[in-house]
Amino acid sequence: MPIRPENRWLYPIDWRQVSDAIRFDRAGARCETCKRPHRRHVAHLGDGRWWDAEAGHWRSGRGRAIRLRGGFVLARVRTTYVVLACAHLDHDPGNNTPANLMALCQRCHMLHDAAEHRWQRWWNLFRRRAIRDLYEDPLVTRARLLTRRGG
């Protein structure tokens, strides 16, 4: 995932080299959770199961080889382009120890960061409401709340 400009100063100057070492040297250009290959188009069913063309079988969302019981509907198969990112397991960009870093594909990275994203969404909404309460005219606020209630 791209680094936001306001957070750039949190990362070390050699972040590109650190990230490359984790993604390519340690992980072998595959997601460390589900084993999806970097910079490849991958067929998947949308629930984490995906086709590993190199091995010739389906894999679960955790990277284990599986058999599909009862087959699958070909119309449900989609493709995605996999790009690996180097993720901080504790969400602290200042902690760059190898044990705290993991190579993750987009899906695994979003699942790993889901709680952090929920908190960030709440915090942004809280801040917007607080700023609005400070600077919005009370008459405008009253009118807005009355129209929302329908009365």
Secondary structure, 3 states (H helix, E strand, C coil): CCCCHHHHHHCCCCHHHHHHHHHHHHCCCECCCCCCECCCEEEECCCCCEEECCCCEEECCCCCEECCCCCCCHHHCEEEECCCEEEECCCCCCCCCHHHEEEECHHHHHHHCHHHHHHHHHHHHHHHHHHHHHHCCHHHHHHHHHHHHCC
